[in-house]
């Protein structure tokens, strides 16, 4: 049996694996075997750099080994919006160690983005950072590990009541991300 991590390593960056024909999916009886869905594409939203304070360990309170970090600011820019990250958001992550030496951090963040024209946008992300435990535990040191030594991916949800940015409320967003010292860096995309 092939693991999901092995399968995803066979797919090159920037490509989309096409769905398998329903005729090859033989464990189910399909009501609509020839129903064809559109293949998604990605549109660049923005590049983001978020500055973090010190991680504070909370421990295992029944939901995993939790720690929290408060965001102290940052910046973002893309073709349709740019501005700064307001201080005060944060990440409330839980970490799991695996028997094979891998580690997974389950990320749960909240941001307040302030656009160049004065609009506050709420951004919530969830996702995972997974890789060798020794690599993930070294991410607090700037430039010690490169982003291709582990995988950090996010899903993004936006909220804005301003008519200029209400289009973000309908966005299904994803990001390719990394941690470098006391900074999180990512490229955000809209799934089309």
KAHUPE-V894696 format. One line per field, one symbol per residue. burial: b if it has 16 or more other C-alpha atoms within 10 Angstrom, else e. A space follows every 10 residues. Layout:
burial=???
//
This chain:
burial=eeeeeeeeee eeeeeeeeee eeeeeeeeee eeeeeeeeee eeebbbbbbb bbeeeeeeee eeebbbbbbb bbbbbbbeee ebbbbbbebb bbbbbeeeee ebbbbbbbbb bbbbbeeebb bbbbbbbbbb bbbebbeebb eeeebeeeeb bbbbbbbbbb eeeebeebee bebbbbbbbb bbbbbbbbbb ee
//
